[in-house]
């Protein structure tokens, strides 16, 4: 990885990679509503538990979701602090965008 990237940027790359899979975004959308067990997520998304577990692991490794076990069920919820960090990271670009130079190259006709 380039030495230009800050630790925060490297963390954000992990988040972006996790969110690059549509099924994972669907999981995030469902968890916005409420905490859910794996079985309910499987039913709502119409996917096999093995496939969903793979994607939940990626989301958990990126810090986007947390889990806890109740009896034999594992429940997932959003890690809001990680989503807030993502929002803050992206909002930093807003303050720099007016300072970016105009394009100097024009497309060829």
C-alpha positions as CSV (number, residue, x, y, z in Angstrom):
1,X,0.0,0.0,0.0
2,X,1.2,3.5,-0.7
3,X,2.9,5.5,2.0
4,X,0.7,8.5,1.1
5,X,-2.3,6.9,2.7
6,X,-3.1,7.6,6.3
7,X,-4.3,4.9,8.7
8,X,-7.8,6.4,8.4
9,X,-7.7,6.0,4.6
10,X,-6.6,2.4,4.9
11,X,-9.5,1.7,7.3
12,X,-11.9,3.4,4.8
13,X,-10.6,1.2,2.0
14,X,-11.6,-1.8,4.1
15,X,-15.0,-0.4,4.5
16,X,-15.4,0.5,0.8
17,X,-14.3,-3.1,-0.1
18,X,-16.9,-4.5,2.3
19,X,-19.6,-2.3,0.8
20,X,-18.7,-3.1,-2.8
21,X,-20.8,-6.3,-2.7
22,X,-24.5,-5.6,-3.2
23,X,-25.7,-8.3,-0.8
24,X,-23.7,-6.7,2.0
25,X,-25.4,-3.3,1.3
26,X,-28.7,-5.1,1.5
27,X,-27.7,-6.5,4.9
28,X,-26.8,-2.9,6.0
29,X,-30.1,-1.7,4.8
30,X,-32.0,-4.3,6.8
31,X,-30.0,-3.7,9.9
32,X,-30.8,0.0,9.7
33,X,-34.3,-1.1,10.8
34,X,-33.4,-3.3,13.7
35,X,-31.0,-5.9,15.1
36,X,-31.6,-9.3,13.4
37,X,-30.6,-12.9,13.8
38,X,-28.9,-14.7,11.0
39,X,-32.0,-16.9,10.3
40,X,-34.2,-13.8,9.8
41,X,-31.6,-12.2,7.5
42,X,-31.5,-15.4,5.5
43,X,-35.3,-15.4,5.1
44,X,-35.5,-11.7,4.2
45,X,-32.6,-11.9,1.7
46,X,-33.5,-15.3,0.4
47,X,-29.9,-16.6,0.6
48,X,-28.3,-19.7,2.1
49,X,-26.9,-19.3,5.6
50,X,-23.4,-20.3,4.4
51,X,-23.4,-17.5,1.8
52,X,-24.7,-15.0,4.2
53,X,-22.2,-16.0,6.9
54,X,-19.4,-15.3,4.5
55,X,-20.7,-11.8,3.8
56,X,-21.5,-11.1,7.5
57,X,-17.9,-12.0,8.3
58,X,-16.6,-9.4,5.8
59,X,-18.9,-6.7,7.3
60,X,-17.8,-7.6,10.8
61,X,-14.1,-7.6,9.8
62,X,-14.6,-4.1,8.4
63,X,-16.2,-3.1,11.7
64,X,-19.6,-2.3,10.1
65,X,-21.6,-4.8,12.1
66,X,-21.4,-6.3,15.6
67,X,-22.8,-9.6,16.8
68,X,-23.8,-11.3,20.0
69,X,-25.1,-14.7,20.7
70,X,-28.4,-15.5,22.6
71,X,-28.8,-19.2,23.1
72,X,-28.2,-20.8,19.7
73,X,-28.9,-17.6,17.7
74,X,-26.4,-15.0,16.6
75,X,-27.8,-11.5,16.3
76,X,-26.3,-8.7,14.2
77,X,-26.6,-5.0,14.5
78,X,-24.9,-2.0,12.9
79,X,-21.8,-0.5,14.4
80,X,-22.9,3.1,14.3
81,X,-19.5,4.5,15.4
82,X,-17.9,3.0,12.3
83,X,-20.6,4.4,10.0
84,X,-20.2,7.8,11.6
85,X,-16.4,7.6,11.0
86,X,-17.2,6.8,7.3
87,X,-19.5,9.8,7.1
88,X,-16.9,12.1,8.6
89,X,-14.2,10.8,6.3
90,X,-16.4,11.5,3.2
91,X,-17.5,14.9,4.5
92,X,-13.9,16.0,4.6
93,X,-13.8,15.9,0.9
94,X,-16.6,18.4,0.7
95,X,-14.6,21.2,2.1
96,X,-11.7,20.5,-0.4
97,X,-13.8,20.2,-3.5
98,X,-14.1,24.0,-4.3
99,X,-10.3,24.1,-4.1
100,X,-9.7,21.5,-6.7
101,X,-8.3,22.9,-9.9
102,X,-10.5,23.0,-13.0
103,X,-9.9,20.3,-15.6
104,X,-7.1,21.4,-17.9
105,X,-7.7,18.8,-20.6
106,X,-10.6,18.9,-22.9
107,X,-12.0,15.7,-24.4
108,X,-11.1,15.2,-28.1
109,X,-14.0,15.5,-30.5
